[in-house]
Amino acid sequence: MLSKALLRLGASAARHPWRVIAAWLIAATLAVLAAIAFGGRTADSMTAPGLDSQRAAELIERAGTGQEGMTAQVVVTPLDGAATFFDDDGARTALTRLRAEVKRLPHVLGTSDPAGALDAGGDTAVRGGLVSADGRIAVVRVQYPDQSRLSAEDLDALVDLGDRLRAELPLRIEMGGNLFYAFSDPTAARAS
């Protein structure tokens, strides 16, 4: 029964090829118009839930100041795997020192203050996007003026400070941001 129906459909399509082509073009056009009119927006998302890098990216995004100019992010975690910025005074003291030294670098307009936010309460620091919910990751966002007033020396100063502090503080220090994109080879990574 089904084979007879398909045979008749095929024979009819062979006798009237232009009608079949026109019907398919109309159907395709209607499908495209329906997709445009009723389809949702697509979104590209580069997320990897649960990874430290994803949590750090979320912190950096929430810590934005809205100021124009170049930025760098200094992302830190305590070297002690059991320590958090919520409960380890040594880690919090190291974070305070790191921020103070970054703030003294030439051309730095300001920084975020995760240690200050922690002093106001862990929830405040998390809501502000300065510390991860588990207290293991903190971000210091560094604000610079626009690129025309900076040079590779500003990047070198930040990187040199990070290298020195890695040897002195009980923190894993990683850096990134558009200051790195502007003044360094994009394939060069800065992490300990």
C-alpha positions as CSV (number, residue, x, y, z in Angstrom):
1,M,0.0,0.0,0.0
2,L,2.7,2.5,1.0
3,S,4.8,1.4,-2.0
4,K,1.9,2.2,-4.4
5,A,1.5,5.7,-2.9
6,L,5.2,6.4,-3.2
7,L,5.1,5.1,-6.8
8,R,2.2,7.5,-7.7
9,L,4.0,10.4,-5.9
10,G,7.2,9.7,-7.8
11,A,5.4,9.4,-11.2
12,S,3.5,12.7,-10.5
13,A,6.8,14.5,-9.6
14,A,8.4,13.2,-12.8
15,R,5.4,14.4,-15.0
16,H,5.5,17.9,-13.3
17,P,9.1,18.7,-12.3
18,W,8.7,22.5,-12.3
19,R,5.7,22.3,-9.9
20,V,7.8,20.1,-7.5
21,I,10.7,22.5,-7.7
22,A,8.4,25.5,-7.1
23,A,6.8,23.7,-4.1
24,W,10.2,23.0,-2.5
25,L,11.3,26.6,-3.0
26,I,8.2,27.9,-1.4
27,A,8.5,25.4,1.5
28,A,12.2,26.4,2.0
29,T,11.3,30.1,1.9
30,L,8.6,29.6,4.4
31,A,10.9,27.6,6.7
32,V,13.6,30.4,6.6
33,L,11.0,33.1,7.2
34,A,9.5,31.2,10.2
35,A,13.0,30.7,11.6
36,I,13.7,34.4,11.3
37,A,10.4,35.4,12.8
38,F,10.0,32.8,15.5
39,G,13.5,31.5,16.1
40,G,15.5,32.4,19.2
41,R,18.8,34.1,19.2
42,T,21.8,31.8,19.1
43,A,24.7,32.5,21.4
44,D,28.3,31.2,21.4
45,S,29.5,30.3,24.8
46,M,33.0,29.3,25.8
47,T,32.3,28.0,29.3
48,A,33.7,25.1,31.2
49,P,31.7,24.9,34.4
50,G,33.6,23.9,37.5
51,L,37.1,24.6,36.2
52,D,39.3,27.2,38.1
53,S,39.8,29.1,34.8
54,Q,36.0,29.4,34.4
55,R,35.5,30.7,37.9
56,A,38.4,33.1,37.5
57,A,36.8,34.4,34.2
58,E,33.5,34.9,36.0
59,L,35.2,36.8,38.8
60,I,37.1,39.0,36.3
61,E,33.8,39.8,34.5
62,R,32.0,40.7,37.7
63,A,34.9,42.8,39.0
64,G,34.8,45.2,36.1
65,T,34.9,48.9,37.0
66,G,33.3,50.3,33.9
67,Q,36.3,52.7,33.4
68,E,37.9,53.2,30.0
69,G,41.5,52.4,29.5
70,M,43.7,49.4,29.7
71,T,43.3,46.7,32.3
72,A,45.1,43.8,33.8
73,Q,43.9,41.1,36.1
74,V,46.0,39.5,38.8
75,V,44.3,36.2,39.8
76,V,45.6,34.6,43.0
77,T,45.1,31.4,44.9
78,P,46.7,30.2,48.2
79,L,49.5,27.7,47.6
80,D,48.2,25.7,50.5
81,G,45.4,23.6,49.0
82,A,43.3,23.7,52.2
83,A,43.5,27.4,52.7
84,T,40.9,30.0,51.6
85,F,40.9,33.7,51.7
86,F,37.9,33.4,54.1
87,D,39.8,31.7,56.9
88,D,43.5,31.9,56.3
89,D,45.0,35.1,57.7
90,G,48.4,34.5,56.0
91,A,46.7,34.2,52.6
92,R,44.6,37.4,53.3
93,T,47.7,39.3,54.4
94,A,49.6,38.2,51.3
95,L,46.6,39.4,49.2
96,T,46.7,42.8,50.9
97,R,50.4,43.1,50.3
98,L,50.1,42.1,46.6
99,R,47.4,44.7,46.0
100,A,49.4,47.4,47.7
101,E,52.5,46.7,45.6
102,V,50.5,46.5,42.4
103,K,48.8,49.9,43.2
104,R,52.3,51.5,43.6
105,L,53.3,50.6,40.0
106,P,53.8,53.5,37.5
107,H,50.6,54.6,35.6
108,V,48.3,52.4,37.7
109,L,45.1,54.5,38.2
110,G,43.6,52.1,40.8
111,T,42.8,48.5,41.7
112,S,40.0,46.5,43.1
113,D,40.4,45.5,46.7
114,P,39.4,41.9,47.4
115,A,41.0,41.9,50.9
116,G,39.0,45.0,51.8
117,A,35.9,43.4,50.5
118,L,36.7,40.3,52.6
119,D,37.1,42.5,55.7
120,A,33.5,43.6,55.0
121,G,32.4,40.0,54.9
122,G,32.9,37.0,52.6
123,D,29.5,37.4,51.1
124,T,30.4,41.0,50.1
125,A,33.6,39.8,48.4
126,V,31.7,37.1,46.5
127,R,28.9,39.3,45.4
128,G,31.4,41.9,44.3
129,G,33.1,39.4,42.1
130,L,36.4,39.7,43.8
131,V,36.5,36.3,45.5
132,S,35.1,33.0,44.3
133,A,32.3,31.4,46.3
134,D,34.6,28.8,47.8
135,G,37.2,31.5,48.8
136,R,40.0,29.9,46.9
137,I,40.4,32.5,44.1
138,A,40.7,36.2,44.3
139,V,41.1,38.8,41.6
140,V,42.8,42.2,41.7
141,R,41.7,44.2,38.7
142,V,44.3,46.8,37.7
143,Q,43.1,50.0,35.9
144,Y,45.5,51.8,33.6
145,P,45.0,54.8,31.4
146,D,44.4,54.3,27.6
147,Q,47.0,52.6,25.5
148,S,48.4,55.8,24.0
149,R,49.8,56.7,27.5
150,L,51.4,53.3,28.2
151,S,54.3,51.2,26.8
152,A,55.7,47.7,27.1
153,E,57.6,49.0,30.2
154,D,54.3,49.1,32.1
155,L,53.7,45.5,31.3
156,D,57.2,44.6,32.2
157,A,56.9,46.3,35.6
158,L,53.7,44.3,36.3
159,V,55.3,41.0,35.2
160,D,58.5,41.7,37.2
161,L,56.5,42.5,40.3
162,G,54.6,39.2,39.8
163,D,57.8,37.2,39.4
164,R,59.2,38.8,42.6
165,L,56.0,38.3,44.6
166,R,55.7,34.6,43.6
167,A,59.0,34.0,45.4
168,E,57.9,36.0,48.5
169,L,54.2,35.3,49.0
170,P,52.4,32.0,49.7
171,L,50.2,32.6,46.6
172,R,49.9,31.3,43.1
173,I,49.8,34.4,40.9
174,E,48.5,34.5,37.3
175,M,48.1,37.6,35.2
176,G,46.1,38.5,32.1
177,G,44.1,41.3,30.5
178,N,44.2,43.7,27.6
179,L,47.5,45.2,28.8
180,F,49.1,41.8,27.9
181,Y,47.4,41.7,24.5
182,A,48.6,45.2,23.7
183,F,52.2,44.9,24.7
184,S,53.2,41.2,24.6
185,D,53.2,38.2,22.3
186,P,49.7,36.8,22.6
187,T,51.1,33.2,22.8
188,A,53.2,34.0,25.9
189,A,51.5,33.0,29.1
190,R,52.3,34.5,32.5
191,A,51.7,32.0,35.3
192,S,53.6,30.2,38.0
